[in-house]
């Protein structure tokens, strides 16, 4: 039975995630994480995807994306496909890396949008990796509260709901 088609449209927001096959690690070291972040930059340019939040965990990732051109499928095929190829080349392996298709949840309300961003950023705390999010390098959180964001990361929309970055920290 064919899998159902994804409905994509211009200006949609998505909470996107994917996990390693058999829950295996998809990032074994910082080089892998840097490769993945480079590909996020690539999809932001090639597909004009707006990346609002991200968190890279050992065996999965979370993204909050906006698609001005209804092209999430193409962007995710690029991201997951090239990352798998580069991971396999670096680790001298072959085969699937991810457990299947990425999961994409449509984010329809501003209230839910803020909750998704918070959920993504709190992942390292929920997994007991860190006690302070400022100490987790592989999330966009630090760009929301302290450091100037890279050109491919859009923090202003989420931050526009708060008076100051400190209010985002409290949220």
C-alpha positions in Angstrom: 0.0 0.0 0.0 1.5 3.4 -1.0 2.2 5.8 1.8 -0.2 8.8 2.0 0.9 12.0 0.3 1.9 14.9 2.5 -0.1 18.1 2.1 2.2 21.0 1.7 1.3 24.6 1.2 3.0 28.0 1.1 3.6 29.7 4.4 3.1 26.5 6.5 5.0 25.9 9.7 6.1 22.4 10.7 7.5 20.6 13.7 9.8 18.1 11.9 11.6 15.2 13.5 13.4 12.0 12.6 15.1 9.2 14.6 17.9 6.8 13.8 16.9 3.3 12.7 16.5 1.0 15.7 17.1 4.2 17.8 20.7 4.1 16.8 22.8 7.3 17.1 22.7 9.5 14.1 25.5 11.8 15.5 28.5 10.0 16.8 30.6 13.1 17.2 30.7 16.8 16.7 31.8 16.5 13.0 28.5 14.7 12.3 26.6 17.5 14.0 28.5 20.2 12.1 27.7 18.4 8.8 24.0 18.3 9.7 24.0 22.0 10.6 25.8 22.8 7.3 22.9 21.0 5.5 20.4 23.0 7.5 22.1 26.1 6.1 22.0 24.6 2.6 18.2 23.9 2.7 17.6 27.4 4.0 19.3 28.7 0.9 18.4 26.2 -1.8 14.8 25.8 -0.8 14.2 29.1 1.0 13.2 27.2 4.1 13.0 29.3 7.2 14.6 27.5 10.1 13.2 28.8 13.4 14.4 26.3 16.0 16.5 23.1 16.1 17.8 20.6 18.5 20.2 17.7 17.7 20.1 14.8 20.1 22.2 11.7 19.8 19.6 9.6 18.0 17.1 12.1 16.7 16.5 15.7 15.7 13.8 18.3 16.0 13.2 21.2 13.7 10.7 24.1 13.6 10.5 25.1 9.9 8.5 27.5 7.8 8.0 26.8 4.1 7.3 29.9 2.0 7.1 27.7 -1.2 5.3 24.5 -0.2 8.5 22.4 -0.7 9.0 20.6 2.6 9.3 17.2 0.9 12.1 18.3 -1.4 14.0 20.1 1.4 13.8 17.1 3.7 14.8 14.6 1.0 17.9 16.8 0.5 18.6 17.1 4.2 18.1 13.4 5.2 19.5 12.0 2.0 22.7 14.0 1.9 23.2 13.6 5.6 22.9 9.8 5.4 25.4 9.8 2.5 27.9 11.9 4.4 27.5 10.0 7.6 28.0 6.7 5.8 31.1 8.0 4.0 32.5 9.3 7.3 31.8 6.0 9.1 32.7 3.7 6.2 29.2 2.1 6.3 26.2 1.9 4.0 22.5 1.5 4.3 19.7 3.4 6.0 20.4 5.8 8.8 16.9 7.0 9.7 14.0 4.8 10.7 11.9 5.9 7.8 10.2 9.1 6.6 10.5 12.1 8.7 7.5 13.1 10.8 6.1 16.5 10.2 3.4 18.0 12.3 1.6 21.1 11.0 1.8 24.0 13.4 -1.4 26.1 13.0 -1.7 28.5 15.9 0.7 31.0 17.4 0.2 29.5 20.9 1.2 26.0 19.6 4.1 27.6 17.7 5.6 28.9 21.0 5.0 25.5 22.7 6.8 23.7 19.9 9.8 26.0 20.1 10.0 25.5 23.9 9.6 21.7 23.5 12.4 21.6 21.0 14.7 23.6 23.2 14.0 21.7 26.4 14.8 18.3 24.8 18.4 18.1 26.3 17.0 18.9 29.8 14.2 16.3 29.5 16.8 13.7 28.4 19.0 14.6 31.4 21.9 15.6 29.2 22.3 19.1 30.7 20.8 21.0 33.6 21.4 24.4 32.0 20.4 24.9 28.3 23.2 27.4 27.9 25.6 24.5 28.1 24.0 22.6 25.2 25.8 23.5 22.0 23.6 21.6 19.5 20.4 23.6 19.9 19.2 26.9 18.7 18.4 28.0 22.2 21.5 30.0 22.8 20.7 32.1 19.8 17.4 33.0 21.4 19.0 34.3 24.6 22.6 35.3 24.1 24.5 34.8 20.9 23.9 36.4 17.5 22.2 33.8 15.3 23.8 32.5 12.0 22.2 34.0 8.9 20.2 30.8 8.2 18.4 30.7 11.6 15.3 32.9 12.0 14.8 33.8 15.7 13.0 37.1 15.3 9.5 35.7 14.7 9.4 33.6 17.9 11.1 36.4 19.9 8.6 38.9 18.7 6.1 37.4 21.1 8.2 38.4 24.1 9.4 41.7 25.4 13.0 40.6 25.8 15.1 37.5 25.4 14.9 37.0 29.1 11.1 36.5 28.8 11.8 33.7 26.4 14.1 32.1 29.0 11.3 32.4 31.6 8.8 30.9 29.1 
